[in-house]
Each structure stands twice: as C-alpha cells, then as structure tokens.
Amino acid sequence: MKPLLQVNNLSVSFFSRDSEVEAVRGVSFEVKQGETLGIVGESGSGKSVTARTIMRLLPSPPSIVKGGEVLFQGDNLAHKSEHEMEKIRGKDIGMIFQDPMSSLNPTMRIGRQIEESLIKHRKLGKQEARKAATQMLDMVGISNSESRYYQYPHEFSGGMRQRVMIAIALACRPSLLIADEPTTSLDVTIQAQILQQMKELQQQLGTSIILITHDLGVVAGMCDRVVVMKDGEIVETGTTEQIFESPQHPYTVKLLHALPRLDEKKKPKPKPLLSRPEDNVPLLQVRSLRQHFDLGKGQIVKAVNNVSFDIKAGETLGVVGESGSGKSTTGRTILRLNEATGGEVLYRGIPLQHLNRAEMKQMRRHMGIIFQDPYASLNPRLRIVDIIGEALDAHGMTKGKTNRLKRVEELLELVGLNASHALRYPHEFSGGQRQRIGIARTLAVEPEFIVCDEPLSALDVSIQAQIVKLLEELQQRLGLTYLFIAHDLSMVKHISDRVAVMYKGKIVELAESEELYTNPLHAYTKSLLAAIPVPDPAIESKKRLLPHTEASKADPYGLEHSSFIEVKPGHFVAVAGA
C-alpha cells in the first residue's frame, strides 16, 4: 500500500532583514492509511512548522520552503495553487489547532461554524448541513446537540470547544487529520476523553492522524510510530515500542526521563539549608474559606465552598483538580487578590481579612505568586530590570538605580539566568526563561510563602523539569513554603509533601503525597489518577477507556453525598457502611 502522505527532505526557513532562521532542515517521513504518527520535541524543534507547511498555512514572506516536497496521495502540494489548496483543506486534510478559543469565531454560533465546510466541500443544502452538523456534535460526545448548535464558543468549556474543533476538522471525512497539541491546555480527565474520541472516530472513518505533542504519555497511548524532532531535524524515528523500550538518540532518552512517572516512588526531600525555629508549625491556616460569584438573575457560582487546610513552614502542599474546581480561586483568595465571601485566612496567626490596605501591603512582602502564563504576566513594554524592579520600588527595598540594578542582577543569577539579561525585553526570552523571570520577580521581596498557580502548564516537558528543580532548590536554600496548584498529577506527587484534591469548590481528599497516590479513597481522586497518560505503551494499551462525561453533568462523582477525607500520618482510618 502506498503511503497516504510522504514528506521528503523538507527544509523551511524564516527571513528577517538581516538573518535567516532554519526552522526545518531535511525532514522526511511518511504516514500510511489508518495510521497514527506522533511527532514529539520541544518548542522550537520544528513540529508545528512542519505541520503548517503540509497545510500550506505559513505566510510567505517571511517563510520560504527552501527544498523538499510534500506528496499527498501522490500529488505534490507545493505545486498546488492557493485555490486548489482551499479545496484540499477541510475536505481531504483536516487540522485541529492548539488553542480552540482563538481558532473558533467568537461571533458565530457553533453550528454555523461546522456547517461552513459541509456547505463548501460537500455541497450540502442548508437543512442537510444543519442535520450533518448536529450529527457531528453527537459523534464527538456533545449532548443536547440541538440546543448546543445555537450556542457561541464562550458558552462551552475548554474540553467542549476542543470537541467542536474535532467536529469541524472531521465534518467532511478527511483522509488525514493533523492534530497540533490538541490537549495541551486541557485537564487529564478531559484530555483522556478527547483522545478516546479521536481514537473512536479514526476507527469509524479510517482517518490517518499526525499527532504533534510534547506529552510522551499521550504518544504511548495513541501512536503507531513516532518521529522525534530537535532543532528542526529528525533525530530518531521508529515504532512506538522501539522508541519507548530502546531509544537510540540521547535527546530521546532525555525526553523520556525529563519528568517523573506516576508509578515511580517519590524521592526523599532534602533538608532545608535555611531552617527556622517555627518550622513544622502552621504558617498558613485556611478556615471554611468561601468565594462565591454572583452572576445575576439569581445565579451564584460557589467557586470555593468551605475549604479548610493548614500549611506548615517549609512545606509544599499540592492542589489538584479539573478546571473550574476552584484551585486558582483558592490561591488568589488566600492572597486577597479576590476578597473572600466568608471564612478566614490566618498567616502566622494574623487574620488577613481584618487588615487594612496599608497593613495588607506590608503583609504582601511575606507572600508572593507565580502565574500560569509566563508571557502574559510580564509587561512587554518594560525591560526585565524594570519588571523585577517594580516590586523592589513598591516596598522601598533599594535606593538608587545602581543598587536596584545590582539587586535585579542577583535575582536573575539566583534563578539561573545571566545578569546581562536585565536590559532585555520579555519577547527576547523563551517560555522557560520567562517563567524564571516571573520567579525572580516573586522572590524580589523575599517572601516566605508562594502560591505557584499552574507554573508548568505552558512549558515543554524538559523545561518543566528544570523549573521544578529550580523551585525545589530555592525552597531548600531559602526555606520557602509553597501552595503548588497544577493539573499534572505526576509532577505534583514528586514536588509536594501533601496533596489536596479539589472538585466543585471543595476539597474531597487530603493526604500525604505517596499515600494519596498509592491508596486513593475518593472516587474523583481515582478518576484523576486513572486518566493520567503514562509514557509506557504496554501500560497504556491495557487501560480501560473512560466514558464520555461532561463537566456540566450534576455530581458524577457523588460529591453531594460524600464527606471530606483527610488521612494524617500515623493514623488509622476505618470506613464502614452498607
């Protein structure tokens, strides 16, 4: 059987006024009918550029295809006119982009967006297109398709929007589907459902898939063969089993060992170099914290609903759960970035909600936050010296420009950057470097307690490992205390002393890290752990597929009829009942 797609010696460059960047160099691979090919690598490795070149979506200039060919069903796509490519895109080759919100038209109803390709490529009438669009919504697991058809993208969750993108991409039954990081921004349970959906549709339609991702667990469960890219080149290719069982290239080995696996035993935590006499005493106490949002017309969202926990000095408490579970709102409410609806937060015994503005400003010297998006949280118009220096200025911690610059340079070196980076702008740094800058800014006021709000979600696996190592080293050297919020349960297990699981604004389980992962008690905790992809094809092939469930379904884990479970070290918990 001839390959459906052949990419032969492809080279792509980007040109500016005075430089050339070789984004893809001599890349060759093929995709067979009904096969799933995984392309893995870090940001900048050339994965997405290769995919967009296949689709002819790169603007020229600044991009130029310097050599090679892309053969689809024997035809060279490079020789096609734009008019001919418009007929191929959507009809023969579909594409799912990374961010579904920016890929969907916010002013257009969901049903109409699916209809567009049906009317254009399959020449369906209006009624037929509407019926086919509704069927596609059903096919991708979106219930109440008749009413959902008339809704707008902002009325859907992230997982539902990604399902809509799959419906659009597969509406015309294309022979090839290119999925560019389709689950990067999704929680593990939603990710598992989306990947299962893609598998089932592939079996129904016989579609070939190119899956671009940096999550090796996803590759293990989805792909037949794997291409590993680095710096624009393919460094290794083989079957999924070959790549995972006997990787040949050092870079492939590095990727496979970049992040800890869920089934690995947690390494013992090193003792802090800086210890305080008050260590092992609660630094932070959260009591019956509530954060409710009034949406009007009698609608109240209980984002945080009676949450209670303590954090000891020098401890890391991990908080996990799906989007909308209340993780980030809890962190922001603790720091009074949101004013609590009820309950109290005690920092070293001081009730924060009773402090006035001036007192709270002084208290903020002891508390900091690292935000999720390392680019959006940095002012693009300011140099790094001013971004970090703002915090120093606000608390009067330096006098004079020379002392200010010196302190900023010290902070940059503390997080593994060069002092010379102080005079650059955010756009001149990679994602991992920008996150280091965000950490340096947080450390500027010498806090004791830091809320880490999804600090890894926008980063590649190897960069994630570097940031986690940095956070652990800083904690050991400076005696920091972390509230670590994330949906990557594998990483949370290894960085946290204890883990709290949140669902619908409540903590449903809290236990020592190793205990929670080896012996989860709550049904929701079990579902989260079961959904995590493991970078091992043998394990992934044996996993039971999860049912199609929507986050909007009422109480699928029985939360309304369950109690909060906390397992303390040395305690014996008995659970009895009919």
Buried (B, 14 or more C-beta within 10 A) or exposed (E): EEBBBBBBEBBBBBEEEEEEEBBBBBBBBBBBBBBBBBBBBBBBBBBBBBBBBBBBBBEEEEBBBEBBBBBBBEEEBEEBEEEEBBEBBBBBBBBBBBBBBEBBEEEEBBBBBBBBBBBBBBEBEEEBBBBBBBBBBBBBBBEEBEEBBEBBBEEBBBBBBBBBBBBBBBBBBBBBBBBBBBBBBBBBBBBBBBBBBBBBBBEEBEBBBBBBBBBBBBBBBBBBBBBBBBBBBBBBBBEBBBBBEEBEBEBBEBBBBBBBBBEEEBEEBEEBEEEEEEBEEBBBBBBEBBBBEEEEEEEEBBBBBBBBBBBBBBBBBBBBBBBBBBBBBBBBBBBBEBEBBBBBBBBBEEEBBEBEEEEBEEBBBBBBBBBBBBBEBBEEEBBBBBBBBEBBEEBEBBEEEEEBBBBBBEBBEBBBBEBEBBEBBBEEBBBBBBBBBBBBBBBBBEBBBBBBBBBBBBBBBBBBBBBBEBBBBBBBEBBBBBBBBBBBBBBBBBBBBBBBBBBBBBBBBBBBBBBBBBEBBBBBBEBBBBBBBBBBBEBBEEBEEBEBBBBEEEEBBEBEEBEBBBBEEEEEEEEEEE
